[in-house]
Amino acid sequence: MSQPVIVTRPEPNEYAPSYAGYVAHVPETNILAEMEAQIRIFQDQMAAIPDSRGGYRYQPGKWSIREVVGHLSDGERVFAYRALRFARADATPLPGFDEGEYMLQSPFDRCRLTDLVAEWELIRRANLYFFRSLEPAAWTRIGIANDDPISVRALAYVIVGHTRHHLETLRTRYA
C-alpha cells in the first residue's frame, strides 16, 4: 500500500479571488480527512430536516432546501471534473458554469430530499476515491476554468469550503 499523499494548502495565486471565501472556510490542513468528515456532518445536518420541509425557502426567489442540496451536487461534480482534467494535465481551458441557469433547468424540487442527500453522498465518496488516487505532482497542476487559473488542490479546498458555506446558510437562514 502506498503512503498517503500530504496535500498542503493552496497558495492565493492558485485560485481566483472569487474562491478565496471558500478556501478560507477550510483552515484544516488535511483536506482528504475533511472531505470524508464532511460526509457525516452533512448527513447529520440533513437528517434533522424532514422531507416535507424540502421545499422551504427562507425568502421568495431564494432556492429551496432541495435546490440547495441539488446545487451542492452540481457544484461538486463541476469542481471535481475540473480537478480531473487538470490532474491529468489537460491544458484545455474550461468554461464557467451558470448556477442560476442550472437551477432553472434542474428537477430538484420534484425530488425527495432524502434522495438528493444520498446522491450528494455518492458523488462525494466517488470524489474521495479520485482525490486519494492522485500522485503528489497532480495536486499542484494548474488549469484554466472560467478564465482563471486554479490548481487541483485549490479545487479540493473549494469543494469542502463551498459545502461548508451552504451548510452554514441552511443552518442560519433555513432553520
Secondary structure, DSSP 8 states (H G I E B T S, - for coil): -----------GGGS-GGGHHHHHT---S-HHHHHHHHHHHHHHHHHTS-GGGTT--SSTTS--HHHHHHHHHHHHHHHHHHHHHHHTT----B----HHHHHHT--GGGS-HHHHHHHHHHHHHHHHHHHHT--HHHHT-EEEETTEEEEHHHHHHHHHHHHHHHHHHHHHH--
